[in-house]
Amino acid sequence: MVRADNPEDGRSAIVTITQSGSSLLQQRRQERNAFLARAVESLTDDEKLVLARAAELIERITARG
């Protein structure tokens, strides 16, 4: 992360992610996605259906905002 003073507002700063930070973020996302894929794969077919329905409901609820 690189932090620099905001030239337009001295009370704030501009923060920019570095290449190494971006790479780390990408790696963590891939690890999380792999973990979730394994977790879903371990569910029964009925549990997968419940999860899919829950995801639809969450999407519908959050779309109203």
Backbone hydrogen bonds, N-H to C=O, Kabsch-Sander energy under -0.5 kcal/mol:
donor,donor_aa,acceptor,acceptor_aa,energy
2,V,16,T,-3.1
4,A,14,I,-2.4
6,N,12,S,-1.9
9,D,6,N,-0.7
12,S,9,D,-2.0
14,I,4,A,-3.5
15,V,13,A,-0.5
16,T,2,V,-2.6
22,S,18,T,-2.5
23,S,19,Q,-2.4
24,L,20,S,-2.3
25,L,21,G,-2.4
26,Q,22,S,-2.3
27,Q,23,S,-2.4
28,R,24,L,-2.6
29,R,25,L,-2.2
30,Q,26,Q,-2.2
31,E,27,Q,-2.4
32,R,28,R,-2.6
33,N,29,R,-2.8
34,A,30,Q,-2.3
35,F,31,E,-2.3
36,L,32,R,-2.7
37,A,33,N,-2.4
38,R,34,A,-2.3
39,A,35,F,-2.5
40,V,36,L,-2.8
41,E,37,A,-2.2
42,S,38,R,-1.3
43,L,40,V,-1.5
48,K,44,T,-2.3
49,L,45,D,-1.9
50,V,46,D,-2.1
51,L,47,E,-2.6
52,A,48,K,-2.4
53,R,49,L,-2.2
54,A,50,V,-2.5
55,A,51,L,-2.4
56,E,52,A,-1.9
57,L,53,R,-2.2
58,I,54,A,-2.7
59,E,55,A,-2.4
60,R,56,E,-2.3
61,I,57,L,-2.7
62,T,58,I,-2.6
63,A,59,E,-1.5
64,R,60,R,-0.5
64,R,61,I,-0.9
65,G,62,T,-1.0
